[in-house]
Amino acid sequence: MALTKGDFILINYTAKVKETNEVFDTTFEETAKTAHLQKEGELYEPKLVVIGEGWVLKSLDESFPNMEIDKESQVEIPPEKAFGPRDSEKVKRVHLRQILEKGINPAVGMRIEFGGKNATIRSIGAGRVLLDFNPPLAGRTLVYDIKINKKIETNDEKIAALIHRRIPVTEIEKFKTIVENNILTIEMPEDTYYLEGVQIAKRGISMDIQKFFPDFTATKFIEIYQAPPKPSTESKPEAAEEEQTTTEAENKVEEKTT
């Protein structure tokens, strides 16, 4: 099955620096743990890619049509097609005092923001800090061990995958979608109502839907707040009848005694 631009695919991969064999990205939790990359709240699972949309490095994106589904492949990307060569002009020394004034306790390897740009601390000494403003992977050859798990075929699956891409912390089965009169309605599960950034996620989903499903004229999101159940009153007449029967019995006993 040949893959082409616009295809929705799910991929698993582990990405390494060729020169050091250091893992810098992966979709596998155990690999992330071993490489000390695991982040709290991060989900490790197959990643959605729409071929040609630039969701991954261009060289990797361009290699997908040459791959086969469910077969492992390896893609090597040289620096000039990855994050570019290292530029010595982007490595600068600054006074340690300038870092401390920002409330930063510097350590070698730390990523900080300085002068409105991101930098890596390469060394500390003699009251100065060496800052590297190159991207962390600049000058490195990258190697991706990758497998395409699945090509997503149906519109329902594609919509579900686009939703999950933006709100991955909730099971996709909890979202209900209906298409009627070219309007997509997404019923949000209750555990998403107060997620941080959920409004931005909704906006992203709606933009994705507009892009990949241009026939849809609108995307609606529904949040349903259920009223708490009211106390049941069905048993009250029975209770009243019971009370009346008990009273009548007591009266009869009293009459006999009298």
N, C-alpha and C positions, 0 to 999 in steps of 0.2 A: 504494500500500500504506500504509494508515493506521498510525501508530505509537501505542502506548498504554502506560500504566504497566506496568512489569514487563518490557518488551521489552529484549533485549540488543542494543546497537548499538556499532559502532566509529566513532569520530569523529576527524577532523583539524581543527585550528583554529589560529588566531593571535589572541591577545588583546592589545588596545592600550588605552592611556589616551587618551580622546577629546581632552582638552585639549592634550596634548603629542604625540600620535601615537607615544608610546613603547611598544614591545613589552615586555610583562612575562611572557608565557607563550606557548609554542608547541609543536606536535608535529613541527615541521619542523627538521631539523638545520641547514640552511643559514641559515634565518631566525634560529635561536638564535645561530649564529656571528656574523652581522651585528649582532645586538643585544647581543653580548657576554654572552649568557646561558648559553652552553654549559658544562655541568659534566662533569667527568671521570667516566666510567662511566654517564652518563645515556643512555638509549635514546630515540631520537626515532622514533616510530611511532604509528599510530592508537591511540587510547585507548579502553578499554572503559568503557561507561557502562550501567548498568541504570536505565532511566527511572523516576523517582520515588523513588530510593534516596538522594538527597542527595549523590551523589558529585561533583556540580558545584554551582555557585551555583543557588539555588532558581529565580531568574528564567530562567536558561539552561535548567534542567531542565524547566521548564514550557513552554518554547518548542518542545521536540522534536516533540510531536504535530502541530505546524503545519508541520514541515519535510518535504521530500521526499528520499528516498534518492538519493545521487549528484548532488545539486544544491546549489550553494553558497548559503549564507544569511548574513545579518548580523543580529546581535542587539545592541541597545544597552541597557545596564543603568545606570539612574541611581544616584547614591550611596546613596540610602535603601534601594535593593534590592540593593546590592552590599556594601560594607564600612562603610556608615553615614557620616554627616557628620563633619567634623573637629570635635574638641572642644578649645577653647583651654585648658581646665583640665587637659588631659593633656600640656601642654608645660611643662617645668620646667627651671630652671637649677640645676646642682649644681657643687660645687667640683671643679676639675680633679684635685686631689689624690685625691679619692674614686675617680676612674676609674683613675688611675695605680696606686693601692694594690691594685687587682684584677689588676694585671699587664697592663692593656690600654693599648696605644698608640693613642689615639683619632684618628680621621680623619673628616672630614665625609662623611656618607652611610653610615657604618658602622652595622651592627645589633649591639647588645650587650644583655646581660642586666643589669639594674640593679634592686635591690630586689625580685628575684623576678619582674620583668616585662620584656618585650622593649621596646626603645626604639631609635629612630634618632637618631644624632648630627646635629643640624642646623647647629650653629656652634660654634666654639672661639675663646675670646678673653678677655683680662683675667683669666686664672686660673679661668675658668668654662666649663662646657660646657652647651649647650642640648640637652636631651633631649626627643624627641617620642615619647610613649607611644601615640599613635594608630596603628592599623594603617597600613602604608605606602600603601595605596590608599584610605584614608578620604577622603571628600569628592571622589572622582574618578568621572567617568562612564566606564564600561568598554564597549568595543566588541569583539565576537567575530565574526571572519570564520570561518565554520564549515561543514563539509560532513560529512554522515553517509555514510560509505563503504559500510556494510553493516549489515543486520539479521541477527543470528545466530539460526538457526532450530532446529538439532538439539541434543539434549541433550549429545551428545559434543563438539560445538563449544563449547557453553556451559561445560562442565566444563573443557575445555582453556583457554578464555579466562580463567576464574577462577583457574586454576593460574598462567597466564602473568602475570596481574595482580600476584600476590604474589611470583613468582620470574621476573622478566622477563629475567634475564641468560642464561638457558639456552633453547635452541630448544625449542619446545613439542613438536616431533616426538620428542624424546628421552624424554618421559614416556610410560609405558604405563599405561593405565587399563582396569580390568575391573570390571564390575558383576555380582555374583552373590549371590543370596539377599538382595537389598536392601542389600548392603554394597559400597561403592566402595573398590577397592584401587588405589593409585597407586604404581607402581614408579618410584623416584627414579633419575635418571641419575647416574652416578658423579661428574660434575663439580659436583653440588650438595651432596655430603655434608658439605663443610667450609665452605660459604658462611656468611659472617657473618649472624646473624639467621635462619638457615634454620628453626630450631625455632619461632620466632615466626611465620614465614611459613606453616609447616605448620598451626599453630593457626588462623591466619587463613583458610586454605583450608578447613579442616574446618568452621569457623563459616559460611563462605559456602555450602558444600555443604548444611549443615543448613538454612540459610535458604531457599535456592532449590530444593532437592530434598528436601522434608520426608519423602518416602517412604523415603529411605535411612536405615537405622538406625545406620550407623557408617561412618567413613572410616579406612582403614588405609594407612599408608605403609610401603613395603618398600625396604630398602637391601640390595643383594646384593654381597657381597665375594667375588670369585672367587679360588680358590687358584691360585698360579702353576703353570704346566704342568710336569709331571715329565719328567726326561730320558728319551728313548726308549731302550728296551733291545732293540728288534727286530733291530738290526744286529749285536749281539754274537755270536750263533751263527754268522753268516756270517764274522765276523772270526776266530772260533776255527777254523772249517773251513779258512779261508785259511791260517791259521798252521800247521795240521796238514799241509795239502797241501805247503806250503813246506818243512816239516821232512822229510817223506817224500822229496821231491825231492832235498834235500840229502843224505840218507842213501844214496839210490841212486847219486848221483854219487860219494860216498865209497867205496861198495862197488866200483864200477867201477874207481876209481883204485887201490884196494887189489889 
